[in-house]
């Protein structure tokens, strides 16, 4: 069925069921779904398998660093009287 519809849209790549599975898992990760839930949905016995299977996009990594990194909570005021 996938090959039929891929042919109808004249896809330049070979679309497989695994691609849908991978896209689904990746989307869930990007939406901050707990990896344990993803593991259960995919039927993985090991969380390691789920971690390898999914990835976080570069944009999501940037967002996480910008919003959740502990360094963001540090407030260092500027002191003009410091002599170097």
CNS distance restraints for C-alpha pairs under 8 A (distance, minus, plus):
assign (resid   1 and name CA) (resid   5 and name CA) 6.43 0.50 0.50
assign (resid   2 and name CA) (resid   6 and name CA) 6.00 0.50 0.50
assign (resid   2 and name CA) (resid  15 and name CA) 6.99 0.50 0.50
assign (resid   2 and name CA) (resid  16 and name CA) 6.93 0.50 0.50
assign (resid   2 and name CA) (resid  17 and name CA) 7.35 0.50 0.50
assign (resid   3 and name CA) (resid   7 and name CA) 6.03 0.50 0.50
assign (resid   3 and name CA) (resid  14 and name CA) 7.79 0.50 0.50
assign (resid   3 and name CA) (resid  15 and name CA) 6.87 0.50 0.50
assign (resid   3 and name CA) (resid  16 and name CA) 7.73 0.50 0.50
assign (resid   4 and name CA) (resid   8 and name CA) 6.41 0.50 0.50
assign (resid   5 and name CA) (resid   9 and name CA) 6.41 0.50 0.50
assign (resid   6 and name CA) (resid  10 and name CA) 6.04 0.50 0.50
assign (resid   6 and name CA) (resid  11 and name CA) 5.34 0.50 0.50
assign (resid   6 and name CA) (resid  14 and name CA) 7.86 0.50 0.50
assign (resid   6 and name CA) (resid  15 and name CA) 6.75 0.50 0.50
assign (resid   7 and name CA) (resid  11 and name CA) 6.23 0.50 0.50
assign (resid  11 and name CA) (resid  15 and name CA) 7.90 0.50 0.50
assign (resid  15 and name CA) (resid  19 and name CA) 6.64 0.50 0.50
assign (resid  16 and name CA) (resid  20 and name CA) 7.07 0.50 0.50
assign (resid  17 and name CA) (resid  21 and name CA) 6.44 0.50 0.50
assign (resid  18 and name CA) (resid  22 and name CA) 6.05 0.50 0.50
assign (resid  19 and name CA) (resid  23 and name CA) 6.01 0.50 0.50
assign (resid  20 and name CA) (resid  24 and name CA) 6.01 0.50 0.50
assign (resid  21 and name CA) (resid  25 and name CA) 6.29 0.50 0.50
assign (resid  22 and name CA) (resid  26 and name CA) 6.09 0.50 0.50
assign (resid  22 and name CA) (resid  53 and name CA) 6.90 0.50 0.50
assign (resid  22 and name CA) (resid  54 and name CA) 6.69 0.50 0.50
assign (resid  23 and name CA) (resid  27 and name CA) 6.01 0.50 0.50
assign (resid  24 and name CA) (resid  28 and name CA) 6.33 0.50 0.50
assign (resid  25 and name CA) (resid  29 and name CA) 6.31 0.50 0.50
assign (resid  25 and name CA) (resid  38 and name CA) 6.59 0.50 0.50
assign (resid  25 and name CA) (resid  42 and name CA) 7.98 0.50 0.50
assign (resid  25 and name CA) (resid  53 and name CA) 7.86 0.50 0.50
assign (resid  25 and name CA) (resid  54 and name CA) 5.93 0.50 0.50
assign (resid  26 and name CA) (resid  30 and name CA) 6.21 0.50 0.50
assign (resid  26 and name CA) (resid  54 and name CA) 5.35 0.50 0.50
assign (resid  26 and name CA) (resid  55 and name CA) 6.01 0.50 0.50
assign (resid  26 and name CA) (resid  56 and name CA) 6.77 0.50 0.50
assign (resid  27 and name CA) (resid  31 and name CA) 6.26 0.50 0.50
assign (resid  28 and name CA) (resid  32 and name CA) 6.49 0.50 0.50
assign (resid  28 and name CA) (resid  33 and name CA) 5.38 0.50 0.50
assign (resid  28 and name CA) (resid  38 and name CA) 7.25 0.50 0.50
assign (resid  29 and name CA) (resid  33 and name CA) 5.49 0.50 0.50
assign (resid  29 and name CA) (resid  34 and name CA) 7.38 0.50 0.50
assign (resid  29 and name CA) (resid  35 and name CA) 7.06 0.50 0.50
assign (resid  29 and name CA) (resid  38 and name CA) 7.98 0.50 0.50
assign (resid  29 and name CA) (resid  54 and name CA) 7.36 0.50 0.50
assign (resid  29 and name CA) (resid  55 and name CA) 7.43 0.50 0.50
assign (resid  29 and name CA) (resid  56 and name CA) 6.60 0.50 0.50
assign (resid  30 and name CA) (resid  56 and name CA) 6.37 0.50 0.50
assign (resid  30 and name CA) (resid  57 and name CA) 7.49 0.50 0.50
assign (resid  30 and name CA) (resid  60 and name CA) 6.59 0.50 0.50
assign (resid  33 and name CA) (resid  37 and name CA) 7.04 0.50 0.50
assign (resid  33 and name CA) (resid  38 and name CA) 7.21 0.50 0.50
assign (resid  34 and name CA) (resid  38 and name CA) 6.71 0.50 0.50
assign (resid  35 and name CA) (resid  39 and name CA) 6.03 0.50 0.50
assign (resid  35 and name CA) (resid  47 and name CA) 7.85 0.50 0.50
assign (resid  35 and name CA) (resid  50 and name CA) 7.49 0.50 0.50
assign (resid  35 and name CA) (resid  51 and name CA) 7.84 0.50 0.50
assign (resid  36 and name CA) (resid  40 and name CA) 6.25 0.50 0.50
assign (resid  36 and name CA) (resid  47 and name CA) 7.15 0.50 0.50
assign (resid  37 and name CA) (resid  41 and name CA) 6.20 0.50 0.50
assign (resid  38 and name CA) (resid  42 and name CA) 6.09 0.50 0.50
assign (resid  38 and name CA) (resid  50 and name CA) 7.42 0.50 0.50
assign (resid  39 and name CA) (resid  43 and name CA) 6.04 0.50 0.50
assign (resid  39 and name CA) (resid  44 and name CA) 5.33 0.50 0.50
assign (resid  39 and name CA) (resid  45 and name CA) 7.65 0.50 0.50
assign (resid  39 and name CA) (resid  46 and name CA) 7.70 0.50 0.50
assign (resid  39 and name CA) (resid  47 and name CA) 6.27 0.50 0.50
assign (resid  39 and name CA) (resid  50 and name CA) 5.61 0.50 0.50
assign (resid  40 and name CA) (resid  44 and name CA) 6.36 0.50 0.50
assign (resid  42 and name CA) (resid  50 and name CA) 7.93 0.50 0.50
assign (resid  44 and name CA) (resid  49 and name CA) 6.51 0.50 0.50
assign (resid  44 and name CA) (resid  50 and name CA) 6.57 0.50 0.50
assign (resid  45 and name CA) (resid  49 and name CA) 7.78 0.50 0.50
assign (resid  46 and name CA) (resid  50 and name CA) 7.02 0.50 0.50
assign (resid  47 and name CA) (resid  51 and name CA) 6.20 0.50 0.50
assign (resid  48 and name CA) (resid  52 and name CA) 6.26 0.50 0.50
assign (resid  49 and name CA) (resid  53 and name CA) 6.04 0.50 0.50
assign (resid  50 and name CA) (resid  54 and name CA) 6.10 0.50 0.50
assign (resid  51 and name CA) (resid  55 and name CA) 7.21 0.50 0.50
assign (resid  56 and name CA) (resid  60 and name CA) 6.18 0.50 0.50
assign (resid  56 and name CA) (resid  61 and name CA) 6.59 0.50 0.50
assign (resid  57 and name CA) (resid  61 and name CA) 6.34 0.50 0.50
assign (resid  58 and name CA) (resid  62 and name CA) 6.23 0.50 0.50
assign (resid  59 and name CA) (resid  63 and name CA) 6.24 0.50 0.50
assign (resid  60 and name CA) (resid  64 and name CA) 6.16 0.50 0.50
assign (resid  61 and name CA) (resid  65 and name CA) 6.24 0.50 0.50
assign (resid  62 and name CA) (resid  66 and name CA) 6.07 0.50 0.50
assign (resid  63 and name CA) (resid  67 and name CA) 6.02 0.50 0.50
assign (resid  64 and name CA) (resid  68 and name CA) 5.35 0.50 0.50
assign (resid  64 and name CA) (resid  69 and name CA) 6.94 0.50 0.50
assign (resid  65 and name CA) (resid  69 and name CA) 5.00 0.50 0.50
assign (resid  66 and name CA) (resid  72 and name CA) 7.36 0.50 0.50
assign (resid  67 and name CA) (resid  72 and name CA) 7.22 0.50 0.50
assign (resid  68 and name CA) (resid  72 and name CA) 7.15 0.50 0.50
assign (resid  69 and name CA) (resid  73 and name CA) 7.86 0.50 0.50
assign (resid  70 and name CA) (resid  74 and name CA) 7.48 0.50 0.50
